[in-house]
Amino acid sequence: MNHSKDHASGVEIPKGSDQTPEVFVTNFHRRFTGVSATANAVVSGQKSRLNLCLVGDPLPDAPEPLSYQKALRSSYQRPANRPFSIWHVRRNMEMSAAIFARDVLRLPIRIVFTSAAIRRHSAFPRALISRMDAVVATTETAGSFVPNLASVVPHGVDTQKFTPADDRIAAWQATGLPGKHGIGIVGRVRAEKGTDLFVESMCELLPQNPDFTAVVIGRAKPEDSTFEKALNAKIDACGLTDRIVFVGEVPSHELPTWMRSLSLLVAPARYEGYGMTPLEALSSGVPVVAADTGVYASVIEEGVTGHVVPIGDRAGLQQAIQAMIQDPSKLETAGQLGRTFAMNSLSLNNEVDGYQQVYDRLWEGESFRARRAA
């Protein structure tokens, strides 16, 4: 077999193959999490530009995945037109697997990691991140907590998937839930997501707003089952079991339909590294009331497309929600402005372009690890 030398590592590697993917995107998680959703969105835009494959568990808009073992075999040769393949990882397990491939098996790959956390990583992920060839942060704040930073690339939203309803009242009625308008929260049922703040606010507001029904879209993990039961007990005590409805986790392909049926999204998380649901709501023509975490303050125009309130401020959250829902025509106008903003500033294409620039710089020989240490 013919070989060539990788001058960056000094290792003899096989010559290029037309069959070797340029980029391997890992997804080592059976459930469709927030990380899965952002990876899926990026892959949907990348797959027409690159010879790309998915490794691990399936994603709705990605090619059929390879197993980790098959991905290792596929990485043995470099791509025909590249000095190495790139493994793009987003989780601790994925970083570990890629490090093994690069440093133990000595495969011709480089590793890119996406970091969204806006707080200091714990010791183990810090050690893994320090061994990445390039790190992409989703915000400037997230970038301040990681080494080997190559770029800040904000998440984008697929504005062709998350679109406004032609008739929002009809879209809501199609859910089979009561009322004319829906107020929703999307995400895991747990304290960190502020599900309790949402439910408590709805218990206060819905009796005075009979045209509205609240919906909780997301599941509770077993460790949060007591938390969920307490919320349902509170709803039952308020006599609102038919107007504050837990629908559980919905398949990813159904989320756009649910999102466009809403008249208002509430995102009261106590912590969020980034937070995609407000972007998806705005793209769907749905205004947002959110806590001041993640990127929410930068994507919600205060008083125009929604409101941002202090973290954990239930009274402020209730006031902001009431200010939005007291005039349904205001909701519609705010949603239209949100859609325009999403189309102009939150497009997925911007994120795909940002990653392509990082990949190209690596392929051209730029070393982010060396530059950071200098």
N, C-alpha and C positions, 0 to 999 in steps of 0.2 A: 504494500500500500504506500502511495506517495504521501510525504509529510512536508509541512513547512513549519517555520519557527514563529511562535507568538513572541514578538520582541519585548512586550511589556512584562512577561513572566519568564521568558527564556525556555518555555516548555515546548517540546515538539508536539505538534498537533496535526491531525489529518487534514488534507486539502479539502477545500470547500465542496459542499454538496447542494444541488438544487432542491433537495428534499428537506434540508434542515431549516426549521423555522427561524426567522430573524428574532422573534420575540415569543417567549413562553410566559403566559399570564397564569399565576397560580390561584386556586380557590379551594383551600382545604377546609371547607365548612359545609356540612350537609344542609343546614338551614339557610334560607335566603335572608341574610342580615343586612344592616345598613352598609357594611363594608362590601358585601356581595353586590348590593344595588349599585354602588359607585363603580365597582370593577366592571359590572355588566354594562353600564352605560358607556364607559370608556371603550370597552372592547367592541361595542356595537359600531362605534365610529372608527376604530382602528383597523378592523378586519378587512376593509376595502383598500387600505393603504399599505398594509404589511403582510408578509407571510407569517401569520400569527397562529399559535395554538393555545388552547386552554389546558391546564393540568389540574387534575383532581376532580372536584364535584361540578356538575353541570351548572351553567348559567343560561337564562332564557334566550339571550341574544348573541351568544357566543358559539363558536364551532363545537362540535362534539368533542368532549375532553379526552385527553390521553391520561393513562395512569401515570403515577410518578415514575415507575420503573420504565415505561415506554418513553417518557420524556427524557430520562437519563440516556437511554440508548439513542434517541434522536439528537441529543446534544453532543454526541461523541465527535461528530464532524461539525466544523463551522459552516455557516451559510455560504453559498457560492459568492455572494457579493458583499460579505461582511467579514471583519477580522474575528468576530465572535458573535454568539447569540446573547440576547439579554433576557434574563429572568426577572420579571416584574412581580414583586411580592408585597403583601400588605399585612401579614399576621406573623406572630412569633414563630409558629410552626413552619410557615412558608420560608421565613428567613433561614431557619435552621436547615431545612431541606436543601435550599439553594447553596448555602455555605458548604454543606457536605459535598454537593456536586462540584463546586468550584475548587475547594481546598483539599478535599480528601481524594476524590476521583480525578481531580486535575482536568476537568472538562473545560473547553474553550468558551466560557461564559463570563458575563459580568452581571451584577445584581443591582437592581433599582428598587428602592423601598419607598412607599408612600406613607407619610406620617401626618395624621390629623390631630393628634393629642395636643391640647393647649395647657398641659401641665407636664412636669418632669416625669419621664418614664421611670419605672422601677429598675432595679439593678440588672436583671436578666435581659429585658429588651434593650437596655442601654448598651450592654455588651454586644448584642447581636447587631444593633444599628451601627455601632462603631466599625463593623466589618463590611458594611455595604459599600459598593463602588460609587453609588450616588444616592442621595436622599432627596425626595421631592416633598415639600411641605404644602399643605392645602391653604395655609394662611401665614402671614408674616409672624404671628405669635407662635404658631406651631413650629416654624423654622428656627425660632430662638432656642428651642429645646433639643435640637438634634445636631450631630456632627455631619460632615461630608455633604453639606447642603449644596445641591446643584441648582435648584430653582424653586420658586413658589408658584404653584399651579392650582388655582381655585377649582373646585368641582363645578361642573356645568350640568345643565338639565336638558333632557331630550325634549325640545319644544314641539317636535312632531308627534311624540307619544302623549305628552301631557298637554292637552288642548282644552279650551273652554267648551262648555255645553252649549248647544244651540238654544236650548230652553232649560234653564237651570231648575225651575220648579218641576218640570216634567222629568228631568233627570233624577231629582230627589224622590219623586213619587215612584219612580221605577225601582227604587230600593225596597219598596214595600213597607217602609217605616212611616209613622204618622207625621202630620204637619206639612207645612209648605217649604220649610228651609231646614238645612242641616248644619250643625256646628260639630266639627270633628277634631279629634286628636288621633295622631297616627304614630305608632311605635310600641315598644315593649311596655307592658303594664307593670310599672315599678315606680318607686319614689323618685329615683334620679330623673325620670322622664316627666315628673310632675303630674302624674295621672290623678293623684289625690287633689291637687290644686284645681285641676279641670273639673272633677266631679263635684267638689265642694262649691265651685263657682256656678256650675249648672244647677245645683240644688237651690241656690239663692235666686238665680236669674230666670229659670224656665217658668216658674209659676206666673211671672209677670209678662212673659213673652210666649203666648199660647201657640203661635205659628211655628215655633222652633222646636226641633228635637236634637238631642246630642247623641253622638255615636263615638265609641271607643274602638279604634281599629288596631288590633295588635294582641299578642298573647302574653300571658304571665308564665314565667318559668316556675317550676315546682317550688323553688325557694321564695317566690313572691306570691304564692297562693293565699297565704294568710292576709297579705296586703289587699289582694283582689277581693277576698271574701268580706273584709271590713268595708270596702267601698260599696259593694253590693248591698250590705246591710244598711249602710247610710242611705243609699238610694231608696231602698224598700221603706225605711222609716219616714222618708219624705213623700212617699206615695208617687214616685216618679219612675217606676220600673218599666213603663211603656215608653218613656221619653228620654231616658238615659240608657242606651243600649250598648252592651258589649258584644261585638260581632266576631271577636277573635281575630286570628291572623288570616289574611286573605292572600290568595296566590298573587304573585307579583304582576301577572298579566291583567289582573282585575283591579289593581290599585288605581290606574288612571281613571277608570270608570267611577270608582268611589270618590276620587279626589274631585272630579269635575261636577259631581252631584252636590258637593258642599257649597254653602254660601259663605262660610267662614272657617278657617283652620286656626286652631289654638295650639301653640307649641310652648308650654310652660316649663321646660326642662330646667332642672337645677344645675346640670352640667351637660354640655354638648361640645364635642371636639369640632364639629363642623355643622352638621344638621341639614339634611337634604329636603325634608318634607316642606319647609316653607318655599324653597325654590320650585318644587313640584306644584305646590298650590298656586304660586304666582303665575307659573306657566299655564296653569289650568284656569286662569282668570278668577282665582279665589283669593281674597284678601287675608291677611294673617295678623293675629295678635300673638306675640311671643315674648319670652323672657330674654334678658340681655346676656345671652351666652352664645357660643358658636359664632357663626357669621351673621346672625339675625339682624343686628343693628345696621350692617352694611348692605343688606338686600331689601330691607323694609323701609320705605320712605315714610317717616313719622307723620301720621295724620293724613296721609295720601293713599298709601296701599295697605295701611294697617297701623299698629302701635307696638312699641317695644317697652316693656315694663321691667323694673328691677327683679332680679332672681328671688323667688320665694315670696313675692309680694302679692298675696291673694287678693287683698282689697284693690290694689292697683290693677290686677288682672281682670277682676269683675267689672271695674269701672270702664276699662278699655273695651271689653267685650260688649258691654251695654251701649257704649258710645257708637259701636259699629252696627249693632243689630237693631237699634231703635228706628232706623230708617233704611228699609230694604233697598231703596233706590241708591243710597250711598254705598251699600255693599256692591251693587252692580257696577257703579262707576269706579270704585276702588279696584275691583277685579279687572276691569278693562285696562286700567293704568298699570296694574301688576303684570298683565300679559304683555303689554308693550315693553315694559322694563325687562322682562325675561327674554323676550325676543332680541332686544338690543344688547343686553349686558350679561346674560347668564347662559348663553348658548353652549351646548356640549362641544361644539367645534373648537371653541377657544381652549378647552381642556385638552382635547386630542392634539391640537397644535402644540401646546405647551410640552406635552410628553414627547412628541416627535422631536422637538428641539433638544431635549435632554438626551434622547437616544442618539441623535446625530452627533452631538458633542462627544459622547462616549466613543462612538464608532470612529470619530476623527482623531481620537487619541487623547482627549482631555482627561486628566486625572483629578477628580474632585477630592479624593483622599489626600493626595500629595499637596494640593493647593491649600486645604484646610490646615494641614499640619505645618505648613511653611510659616 
